[in-house]
Amino acid sequence: MTRLLTDDEIERQLADLPDWSRDGEAIVAAYQAPTFPAAIALVAEVAEVAEEMNHHPDIDIRWRRTRWLLTTHDVGGLSQLDIEQAHRITALARTHHAEAIR
C-alpha cells in the first residue's frame, strides 16, 4: 500500500529534483520544449509511463510549455509514486530537449 511521505522525506527527495517544487500537497514542474511537436511527444511518452505506473499526473500544455502536477489522491498528498514519476518525467523532458521553467 502507498503511504503518505513525511515533510522531511519530501524535502530530502526534492533536493534530487531541482526542477520540481512543492505546492501544498503536490509537486509541480514546468518544461519548455523546442517545438510544439516535441512538447506533444513528451506528453505522449509520459502518458505511457503513467499507464505503466497506474499513476496519472495533471498536465497543462500551452504551445511548447508543459506544466506537471503530481499528487497521490488515494493518500491525500505526496507518496513515493510522485517522486518516482517526477524522476521519470524529468528524464523524458531531457530526451526531448525541454528546459525547466521557473
C-alpha positions as CSV (number, residue, x, y, z in Angstrom):
1,M,0.0,0.0,0.0
2,T,1.2,3.5,-0.8
3,R,1.8,5.7,2.2
4,L,2.0,9.5,2.7
5,L,5.5,10.8,2.8
6,T,6.6,13.0,5.7
7,D,7.6,16.6,5.2
8,D,11.3,15.6,5.9
9,E,11.1,12.8,3.3
10,I,9.6,15.2,0.7
11,E,12.2,17.9,1.3
12,R,15.1,15.4,1.2
13,Q,13.9,13.8,-2.1
14,L,13.1,17.1,-3.8
15,A,16.8,18.0,-3.3
16,D,17.4,15.5,-6.1
17,L,14.7,17.1,-8.3
18,P,15.8,20.7,-8.8
19,D,13.1,21.3,-11.5
20,W,10.3,20.4,-9.1
21,S,8.9,22.3,-6.1
22,R,6.2,21.7,-3.5
23,D,2.8,23.2,-3.9
24,G,0.8,22.2,-0.9
25,E,0.0,18.5,-1.2
26,A,1.5,18.2,-4.7
27,I,4.8,18.8,-6.5
28,V,5.0,20.8,-9.7
29,A,7.4,21.4,-12.6
30,A,7.2,23.2,-15.9
31,Y,9.2,22.5,-19.1
32,Q,9.5,24.2,-22.4
33,A,10.2,22.0,-25.4
34,P,12.0,23.3,-28.5
35,T,8.8,22.8,-30.7
36,F,5.2,22.1,-30.3
37,P,5.5,18.5,-31.7
38,A,8.3,17.9,-29.1
39,A,6.0,19.0,-26.3
40,I,3.3,16.7,-27.6
41,A,5.8,13.8,-27.9
42,L,6.9,14.4,-24.3
43,V,3.2,14.3,-23.1
44,A,2.6,11.1,-25.1
45,E,5.6,9.4,-23.6
46,V,4.7,10.5,-20.0
47,A,1.2,9.1,-20.7
48,E,2.7,5.7,-21.4
49,V,4.7,5.9,-18.1
50,A,1.6,7.0,-16.2
51,E,-0.3,4.0,-17.5
52,E,2.5,1.7,-16.7
53,M,2.7,3.1,-13.1
54,N,-1.1,3.5,-12.8
55,H,-0.4,7.0,-11.5
56,H,-1.5,9.9,-13.7
57,P,-0.2,13.5,-13.5
58,D,-2.2,16.6,-14.1
59,I,-0.8,18.1,-17.3
60,D,-1.3,21.5,-18.8
61,I,0.2,22.2,-22.3
62,R,0.3,25.6,-23.9
63,W,2.2,25.6,-27.2
64,R,5.7,24.4,-26.3
65,R,5.2,24.7,-22.5
66,T,4.1,21.9,-20.3
67,R,3.2,22.0,-16.6
68,W,3.1,18.9,-14.5
69,L,1.4,18.4,-11.1
70,L,1.8,15.2,-9.1
71,T,-0.1,14.1,-6.0
72,T,-1.4,10.8,-4.8
73,H,-5.2,11.2,-4.3
74,D,-5.5,7.8,-2.5
75,V,-3.4,9.0,0.4
76,G,-4.3,12.7,0.3
77,G,-0.9,14.0,-0.5
78,L,2.6,13.0,-1.7
79,S,3.8,9.5,-1.9
80,Q,6.9,7.7,-3.3
81,L,4.9,7.3,-6.6
82,D,5.0,11.0,-7.1
83,I,8.8,11.2,-6.5
84,E,9.4,8.2,-8.9
85,Q,7.2,9.7,-11.6
86,A,8.9,13.1,-11.2
87,H,12.2,11.5,-11.9
88,R,10.8,9.8,-15.0
89,I,9.2,13.0,-16.3
90,T,12.5,14.9,-15.8
91,A,14.4,12.2,-17.7
92,L,11.9,12.3,-20.6
93,A,12.0,16.1,-20.7
94,R,15.7,15.9,-21.1
95,T,15.5,13.4,-24.0
96,H,13.1,15.9,-25.7
97,H,15.5,18.8,-25.1
98,A,12.9,20.5,-22.9
99,E,14.2,23.1,-20.5
100,A,12.9,23.7,-17.0
101,I,10.9,26.9,-16.5
102,R,10.9,28.5,-13.1
